[in-house]
Amino acid sequence: MKKFSYVATDLSGKSVKGQEMAEDYLELQQRLRERNLYCTSYRDMGSKDGADVKYKFKTKEVSFISRQLASMTSAGLSLVRALNILQEQQENKKAKAVLLDIYEEVQKGKAFSDVLMMKPGVFPDLFVSMVAAGEASGTLDAMLARVSDHYANANKTANKAKGAMVYPIVLLVLMVGVIILLFTKVLPQFANMMPEEDMSGLSKALMAFSDSLINQWYVYIIVIVGVVVLFFFILRTPSTRLKFDEMTLKMPKVGKLVATIYTGSFARNMANLYGAGLQMVDCIEKSVAVIGNSYIKKCFKEVVDDIKLGESMSKSIEKTGIFEGMFTSIIYVGEESGTLDTILSKAADYYDDEADSAISKLVGLMEPLMIIIMGIAIGLFLAGMFPMLYGSMTNIS
């Protein structure tokens, strides 16, 4: 028996660290699955390999590393030589230290995937699984190329989403800035134009808000920060996170967008892993593990159980009600034709395009919504200010 340290995820997506006695990694993985934990990385406690290196490669970096290794190994270079070239070209000191450590361990004769598994959190679980599958099937260069394409697409989608949100965020900041300016600089100028007892209820309320914003601004900051911190703290509770993730999928507009993004991600991961020769259950578990939704993970635990009992993947997924009917039909066709990985890859392209379109539509809806909110705020401001202005003009005349 060996003693292993491991990093795993539970059904809520929370990272769990611990130690376990097992004969080998397969037994360790089985023991963790019995406790509804899915191992993302492990290390033999008798080894110190990679224990001192702390660095997490970004999606863009993983795509670049995969592409470089795929190009060099397909050109005839050995994996050891390719890793050496890769670490020599790396400019980031921490990343270079990790790659140098990997190169040295592989040079000693260890499997590339085993070395990666001994570095918790350094590389994504999907990357490690694809490398292991590539080594097992003798198609490491092809697997690395597929991994590179996967993370390049993921990075592209993330950048599109970030880019689409820039304008709404700028508009929101401007809206808040204008409202603060109106209530802290403009409205106070009218405070002495009319006796308070002659003011309307709306004018009094606006003046009270203006006064508190000027003299007690720190209270608003404390409240806002407190609410945000409390929100994220509550979300760390597995049961609350499960409810929140379920509600997210059922929200109008937003729920469909989130489901579309997850569908594309799941299809892409499944296509890569199934095409690499992994068993169906392993493919599903690893594909769902990278999805940041605890409700989907919970539902797919039932999918895995059904498949183990002989149920088809398409029928098992259809029962969850998470993905649309067209996607389950695509899976069914793939199962019947024996081309599941190819069909899922095409489905991933389709749903990625759908996600881009949905993001654009959602951003398009946010813009007029924020303009309406800003219009209402300015309208209330003017409705409270005009009586004071009219009253001051009457007093002058």
C-alpha positions as CSV (number, residue, x, y, z in Angstrom):
1,M,0.0,0.0,0.0
2,K,1.2,3.5,-0.8
3,K,0.2,6.8,0.7
4,F,-1.1,9.4,-1.8
5,S,-1.9,13.1,-1.4
6,Y,-4.6,14.2,-3.8
7,V,-6.7,17.1,-5.0
8,A,-10.3,16.3,-6.0
9,T,-13.6,18.0,-6.7
10,D,-16.9,17.1,-5.1
11,L,-20.4,17.3,-6.6
12,S,-20.7,21.0,-5.9
13,G,-17.4,21.7,-7.7
14,K,-15.5,22.5,-4.5
15,S,-11.9,21.6,-4.4
16,V,-11.0,18.9,-1.7
17,K,-7.5,18.0,-0.6
18,G,-6.5,15.0,1.4
19,Q,-4.4,11.8,1.8
20,E,-5.4,8.2,1.0
21,M,-3.8,4.8,1.2
22,A,-4.0,2.8,-2.0
23,E,-2.0,0.3,-4.1
24,D,-1.9,2.6,-7.1
25,Y,-3.6,5.5,-8.8
26,L,-6.5,3.4,-10.2
27,E,-7.4,2.2,-6.7
28,L,-7.0,5.7,-5.4
29,Q,-9.4,7.0,-8.0
30,Q,-11.9,4.2,-7.2
31,R,-11.8,5.0,-3.5
32,L,-12.5,8.7,-4.1
33,R,-15.3,7.9,-6.5
34,E,-17.0,5.9,-3.8
35,R,-17.1,9.2,-1.8
36,N,-18.4,11.2,-4.7
37,L,-14.9,12.8,-5.2
38,Y,-13.2,13.1,-8.6
39,C,-9.4,13.1,-8.5
40,T,-7.9,16.0,-10.6
41,S,-4.2,15.4,-9.5
42,Y,-2.3,13.2,-7.0
43,R,1.2,12.7,-5.7
44,D,2.9,9.7,-4.2
45,M,3.8,10.8,-0.6
46,G,7.2,9.1,-1.0
47,S,8.1,11.5,-3.8
48,K,8.8,15.2,-3.6
49,D,8.6,15.7,-7.4
50,G,7.1,19.0,-8.2
51,A,6.1,19.8,-4.6
52,D,8.0,23.0,-4.4
53,V,6.8,24.5,-7.7
54,K,3.7,26.7,-7.5
55,Y,2.3,27.9,-10.9
56,K,-1.0,27.5,-12.7
57,F,-0.9,27.8,-16.5
58,K,-3.5,29.9,-18.1
59,T,-5.8,28.7,-20.9
60,K,-3.8,30.6,-23.5
61,E,-0.5,29.2,-22.2
62,V,-1.8,25.6,-22.2
63,S,-2.9,26.0,-25.8
64,F,0.5,27.4,-26.8
65,I,2.4,24.6,-25.0
66,S,0.2,21.9,-26.5
67,R,0.7,23.4,-30.0
68,Q,4.5,23.6,-29.6
69,L,4.8,20.1,-28.3
70,A,2.5,18.7,-31.0
71,S,4.5,20.5,-33.8
72,M,7.8,19.3,-32.5
73,T,6.8,15.7,-31.8
74,S,5.0,15.3,-35.1
75,A,8.2,16.6,-36.8
76,G,10.2,13.7,-35.4
77,L,11.6,15.2,-32.2
78,S,11.5,13.1,-29.0
79,L,9.2,14.2,-26.2
80,V,12.3,14.8,-24.0
81,R,13.9,17.0,-26.6
82,A,10.7,18.9,-27.2
83,L,10.2,19.6,-23.5
84,N,13.8,20.8,-23.2
85,I,13.3,23.2,-26.1
86,L,10.1,24.4,-24.6
87,Q,11.5,25.1,-21.1
88,E,14.6,26.9,-22.7
89,Q,12.3,29.3,-24.6
90,Q,10.1,30.0,-21.6
91,E,10.6,33.6,-20.3
92,N,8.3,33.4,-17.2
93,K,10.6,32.2,-14.4
94,K,7.9,30.3,-12.5
95,A,6.6,28.6,-15.7
96,K,10.2,27.8,-16.7
97,A,10.8,26.2,-13.3
98,V,7.8,23.9,-13.8
99,L,8.7,23.0,-17.3
100,L,12.3,22.3,-16.4
101,D,11.1,20.0,-13.6
102,I,8.8,18.2,-16.0
103,Y,11.6,17.8,-18.5
104,E,14.0,16.4,-15.9
105,E,11.5,13.8,-14.6
106,V,10.5,12.7,-18.1
107,Q,14.2,12.4,-19.0
108,K,14.5,10.0,-16.0
109,G,12.0,7.7,-17.7
110,K,8.8,8.7,-16.1
111,A,5.6,9.0,-18.2
112,F,4.7,12.6,-19.2
113,S,1.1,12.1,-17.8
114,D,2.4,10.7,-14.5
115,V,4.6,13.7,-14.0
116,L,1.7,16.1,-14.8
117,M,-0.5,14.3,-12.3
118,M,2.1,14.8,-9.5
119,K,1.7,18.6,-10.0
120,P,-1.7,19.5,-8.5
121,G,-3.4,22.5,-10.1
122,V,-0.6,23.3,-12.5
123,F,-2.3,22.0,-15.6
124,P,-6.0,21.5,-16.3
125,D,-7.4,18.0,-15.6
126,L,-8.5,17.7,-19.3
127,F,-5.0,18.4,-20.5
128,V,-3.6,15.7,-18.2
129,S,-6.2,13.2,-19.3
130,M,-5.6,13.8,-23.0
131,V,-1.9,13.4,-22.5
132,A,-2.4,10.1,-20.7
133,A,-4.7,8.9,-23.5
134,G,-2.2,10.0,-26.2
135,E,0.6,8.1,-24.5
136,A,-1.6,5.0,-24.1
137,S,-2.6,5.0,-27.8
138,G,0.7,6.1,-29.2
139,T,-0.9,9.3,-30.7
140,L,0.5,11.9,-28.3
141,D,1.2,14.5,-31.1
142,A,-2.4,14.2,-32.4
143,M,-3.9,14.5,-28.9
144,L,-1.8,17.5,-28.1
145,A,-3.0,19.2,-31.3
146,R,-6.6,18.5,-30.3
147,V,-5.9,19.9,-26.8
148,S,-4.4,23.0,-28.4
149,D,-7.4,23.6,-30.6
150,H,-9.8,23.0,-27.6
151,Y,-8.1,25.6,-25.4
152,A,-7.6,28.0,-28.3
153,N,-11.4,27.9,-28.8
154,A,-12.1,28.2,-25.1
155,N,-9.8,31.2,-24.9
156,K,-11.4,32.8,-28.0
157,T,-14.9,32.4,-26.5
158,A,-13.8,33.8,-23.2
159,N,-12.2,36.8,-24.9
160,K,-15.4,37.4,-26.9
161,A,-17.5,37.4,-23.8
162,K,-15.1,39.8,-22.0
163,G,-15.0,42.1,-25.1
164,A,-18.8,42.1,-25.3
165,M,-19.1,43.1,-21.7
166,V,-16.8,46.2,-22.0
167,Y,-19.4,48.6,-23.4
168,P,-22.1,47.7,-20.9
169,I,-19.7,48.0,-18.0
170,V,-18.5,51.4,-19.3
171,L,-22.1,52.5,-19.6
172,L,-22.9,51.3,-16.1
173,V,-19.9,53.2,-14.6
174,L,-21.0,56.4,-16.5
175,M,-24.6,56.0,-15.3
176,V,-23.5,55.6,-11.6
177,G,-21.1,58.5,-12.0
178,V,-23.8,60.8,-13.5
179,I,-26.2,59.9,-10.7
180,I,-23.6,60.5,-8.0
181,L,-22.7,63.9,-9.6
182,L,-26.4,65.0,-9.7
183,F,-27.1,64.1,-6.1
184,T,-23.8,65.4,-4.6
185,K,-23.1,68.5,-6.7
186,V,-26.2,69.7,-8.5
187,L,-29.1,69.0,-6.1
188,P,-27.5,70.6,-3.0
189,Q,-27.5,73.9,-5.0
190,F,-31.3,73.9,-4.7
191,A,-31.5,73.1,-1.0
192,N,-31.9,76.7,0.2
193,M,-34.3,77.8,-2.6
194,M,-37.4,76.5,-0.8
195,P,-38.3,76.0,2.9
196,E,-38.3,72.3,3.8
197,E,-41.9,72.4,4.9
198,D,-43.0,73.6,1.5
199,M,-41.2,70.8,-0.3
200,S,-43.0,67.8,-1.8
201,G,-42.5,64.3,-0.4
202,L,-40.3,63.4,-3.4
203,S,-38.2,66.5,-3.0
204,K,-37.6,65.8,0.7
205,A,-36.7,62.1,0.0
206,L,-34.2,63.2,-2.7
207,M,-32.7,65.8,-0.5
208,A,-32.3,63.3,2.4
209,F,-30.6,60.8,0.0
210,S,-28.3,63.6,-1.3
211,D,-27.4,64.6,2.2
212,S,-26.6,61.0,3.3
213,L,-24.6,60.4,0.1
214,I,-22.4,63.4,0.8
215,N,-22.0,63.0,4.6
216,Q,-22.2,59.2,5.0
217,W,-20.8,57.9,1.7
218,Y,-18.7,55.4,3.6
219,V,-21.8,53.6,4.8
220,Y,-22.9,52.9,1.2
221,I,-19.4,51.5,0.4
222,I,-19.5,49.3,3.5
223,V,-23.0,48.0,2.7
224,I,-22.1,47.3,-1.0
225,V,-18.8,45.5,-0.1
226,G,-20.6,43.7,2.7
227,V,-23.3,42.4,0.4
228,V,-20.8,41.2,-2.2
229,V,-18.7,39.4,0.4
230,L,-21.7,37.9,2.0
231,F,-23.0,36.7,-1.4
232,F,-19.8,34.9,-2.3
233,F,-19.5,33.5,1.3
234,I,-23.0,32.0,1.1
235,L,-22.2,30.6,-2.4
236,R,-19.4,28.6,-0.8
237,T,-22.0,26.5,1.0
238,P,-22.6,23.4,-1.2
239,S,-26.4,23.4,-0.7
240,T,-26.7,27.1,-1.5
241,R,-24.4,26.8,-4.5
242,L,-26.5,23.9,-5.8
243,K,-29.7,26.0,-5.6
244,F,-28.1,29.1,-7.1
245,D,-26.7,27.0,-10.0
246,E,-30.1,25.5,-10.6
247,M,-31.8,28.9,-10.6
248,T,-29.2,30.2,-13.0
249,L,-30.1,27.6,-15.6
250,K,-33.8,28.4,-15.2
251,M,-33.5,32.2,-15.5
252,P,-35.1,33.8,-18.6
253,K,-32.5,34.6,-21.4
254,V,-29.5,34.1,-19.1
255,G,-30.4,30.4,-18.4
256,K,-30.5,29.6,-22.1
257,L,-27.2,31.3,-22.7
258,V,-25.5,29.5,-19.8
259,A,-26.9,26.2,-21.0
260,T,-25.7,26.8,-24.5
261,I,-22.1,27.6,-23.3
262,Y,-22.1,24.5,-21.1
263,T,-23.4,22.4,-24.0
264,G,-20.6,23.5,-26.3
265,S,-18.0,22.9,-23.6
266,F,-19.4,19.5,-22.7
267,A,-19.5,18.5,-26.4
268,R,-16.0,19.6,-27.1
269,N,-14.6,17.8,-24.0
270,M,-16.5,14.6,-24.8
271,A,-15.3,14.7,-28.5
272,N,-11.7,15.1,-27.4
273,L,-11.7,12.4,-24.7
274,Y,-13.9,9.9,-26.5
275,G,-11.8,10.3,-29.6
276,A,-8.7,9.7,-27.5
277,G,-10.1,6.2,-26.6
278,L,-11.2,6.8,-23.0
279,Q,-14.2,4.8,-21.7
280,M,-17.6,6.5,-21.9
281,V,-18.0,6.9,-18.1
282,D,-14.5,8.4,-17.7
283,C,-15.2,10.8,-20.6
284,I,-18.4,12.0,-19.0
285,E,-16.9,12.4,-15.5
286,K,-13.9,14.4,-16.8
287,S,-16.0,16.5,-19.2
288,V,-18.4,17.5,-16.5
289,A,-15.7,18.1,-13.9
290,V,-14.5,21.2,-15.8
291,I,-18.0,22.7,-15.9
292,G,-18.5,25.2,-13.2
293,N,-22.1,24.3,-12.3
294,S,-22.7,22.1,-9.3
295,Y,-26.3,21.3,-10.4
296,I,-25.1,19.9,-13.7
297,K,-22.5,17.8,-11.9
298,K,-25.2,16.4,-9.6
299,C,-27.4,15.5,-12.5
300,F,-24.6,13.8,-14.4
301,K,-23.7,11.6,-11.4
302,E,-27.1,10.0,-12.1
303,V,-26.2,9.9,-15.9
304,V,-23.1,8.0,-15.0
305,D,-25.0,5.6,-12.8
306,D,-27.6,4.9,-15.6
307,I,-24.8,4.3,-18.1
308,K,-23.2,1.8,-15.8
309,L,-26.5,0.0,-15.6
310,G,-26.6,-0.2,-19.4
311,E,-28.6,2.9,-20.4
312,S,-27.5,4.8,-23.5
313,M,-25.8,8.1,-23.1
314,S,-28.5,10.0,-25.1
315,K,-31.4,8.7,-23.0
316,S,-29.5,9.2,-19.7
317,I,-28.7,12.9,-20.6
318,E,-32.3,13.5,-21.9
319,K,-33.6,12.6,-18.4
320,T,-31.7,15.5,-16.8
321,G,-33.6,18.1,-18.9
322,I,-30.4,20.3,-18.9
323,F,-29.6,20.1,-22.6
324,E,-32.0,20.8,-25.4
325,G,-33.6,18.0,-27.3
326,M,-31.6,18.6,-30.5
327,F,-28.3,17.9,-28.6
328,T,-29.6,14.6,-27.2
329,S,-30.7,13.7,-30.7
330,I,-27.2,14.4,-32.0
331,I,-25.7,12.1,-29.4
332,Y,-28.2,9.4,-30.3
333,V,-27.2,9.7,-34.0
334,G,-23.5,9.5,-33.0
335,E,-24.1,6.4,-30.9
336,E,-26.0,4.6,-33.6
337,S,-23.5,5.5,-36.4
338,G,-20.4,4.9,-34.3
339,T,-19.1,8.4,-35.0
340,L,-19.8,10.0,-31.6
341,D,-16.6,12.0,-31.4
342,T,-16.9,13.5,-34.9
343,I,-20.6,14.5,-34.4
344,L,-19.9,15.9,-31.0
345,S,-17.0,18.0,-32.4
346,K,-19.3,19.5,-35.0
347,A,-22.0,20.0,-32.4
348,A,-19.4,21.9,-30.2
349,D,-18.7,24.2,-33.2
350,Y,-22.4,24.9,-33.6
351,Y,-23.0,25.6,-29.9
352,D,-20.0,27.8,-29.7
353,D,-21.4,29.9,-32.5
354,E,-24.8,29.9,-30.8
355,A,-23.2,31.1,-27.6
356,D,-21.5,34.0,-29.4
357,S,-24.8,35.0,-30.9
358,A,-26.6,34.7,-27.5
359,I,-24.0,36.8,-25.8
360,S,-24.4,39.6,-28.5
361,K,-28.1,39.5,-28.1
362,L,-27.9,39.7,-24.3
363,V,-25.5,42.6,-24.4
364,G,-27.9,44.3,-26.9
365,L,-30.7,43.9,-24.3
366,M,-28.6,45.3,-21.5
367,E,-27.8,48.6,-23.2
368,P,-31.4,49.9,-23.6
369,L,-32.2,48.5,-20.1
370,M,-29.4,50.6,-18.5
371,I,-30.5,53.6,-20.5
372,I,-34.1,53.2,-19.2
373,I,-32.8,52.9,-15.6
374,M,-30.7,56.0,-16.1
375,G,-33.7,57.8,-17.6
376,I,-35.9,56.9,-14.6
377,A,-33.2,58.1,-12.2
378,I,-32.8,61.4,-14.0
379,G,-36.6,61.7,-14.3
380,L,-37.0,61.3,-10.5
381,F,-34.3,63.9,-10.0
382,L,-36.0,66.4,-12.2
383,A,-39.4,65.7,-10.7
384,G,-38.0,66.5,-7.3
385,M,-35.9,69.5,-8.4
386,F,-38.5,71.4,-10.5
387,P,-40.8,72.2,-7.5
388,M,-37.9,73.7,-5.7
389,L,-36.8,75.7,-8.7
390,Y,-40.4,76.8,-9.3
391,G,-40.8,77.8,-5.6
392,S,-37.6,79.8,-5.6
393,M,-38.7,81.7,-8.8
394,T,-42.1,82.4,-7.2
395,N,-40.4,83.8,-4.0
396,I,-38.2,86.1,-6.2
397,S,-41.2,87.4,-8.1
